[in-house]
C-alpha cells in the first residue's frame, strides 16, 4: 500500500510531483475532514484513498468558524467537533498513518488552530510525525512570517492560495514564494461542489504557470470525473473536497463511508490518468 518514502532532505509533495512529471499526468489531491465521522475512520480513509488512486491527501482540521468553507465542509467540521477533535489528536492520527503509508499529507485549517498550538511548535510537530504541508484558508501567504520561517526550517511546505481576484503583482509574489504547490482557487466564494467550472480557468492557471515552475493545483468546485479530467489537462493537480466529503457525510456507517469514498476517488483517479492520453 505505502508509497516509497521521500529521500532524505526532501518533501513527499516534491517527490510526488517529480514522479508525476515523468508519468506525464496531473496529481489527484483529495480533502477529508479529520474526525468525520471519527479519527479512527479518518486513518482508514487515508489508506483507502491512497489505494483508490489519490496522490496527495489533505486533512481538514475542524474549526468552529470555517469561513472559507461552504455548507458541506462546515457540517463535516461540526460533526468532528462534536467528538471534541483537537489539532494534537489530528497530528497523532498522522503519526499512526505514517506507520503504514507514505502518501503525501497536508493539514488544512485556520489561523486560530495554529495560534492555539503555537507556530513553531506546530511546524516541529508536523515534521516529527510526517505532515508535508500546511494550508491556512484565512491567512494571506505574506502574514505570519514566524510560521513560514518555522515551516521552512522544518521542511514543511506552507502552501499559498491564489484567487481569481489576485492582481498580477500579487500573483507574482505568491508564485515566487511558493513551495510544494500553489493552490489555485478556481472561483470566488467558498468551497462547494458546482455544476460548472469557470470559463476563464485556463487563463488563471496560465497566469501562474508563466511565473513559476512550482506545480499549480486547482480546487473549489470540482465535483465530477469530467471536471477532474478538464482540470487535469491544464493544471499540475486537481483538488477535490466537498464532493468527497458529501459522500462521507451521507453514509450510514464508517464502513460505508470508506467504501463510498474509495469508489468515488477511483472514478476521479481514472479520469485524471486518462485526461492527457492520446
Secondary structure, 3 states (H helix, E strand, C coil): CCCCCCCCCCCHHHHHHHHHHHHCCCEEEEEEECCCCCHHHHHHHHHHHHHHCCCEEEEECCCCCCCCCCHHHHHHHHHHHHCCCCHHHHHHHHHHHCCCCCCEEEEEECHHHHHHHCHHHHHHHHHHHCCCEEEECCCCCCCCHHHHHHHHHHCCEECCEECCCCCHHHHHHHHHHCCCCEEEECCCCCCCCCCCCCCCHHHHHHHHHCCCCCCEEEECCCCCHHHHHHHHHHCCEEEECHHHHHHHHCCCCHHHHHHHHHHHHHHHHHHHHHCCCC
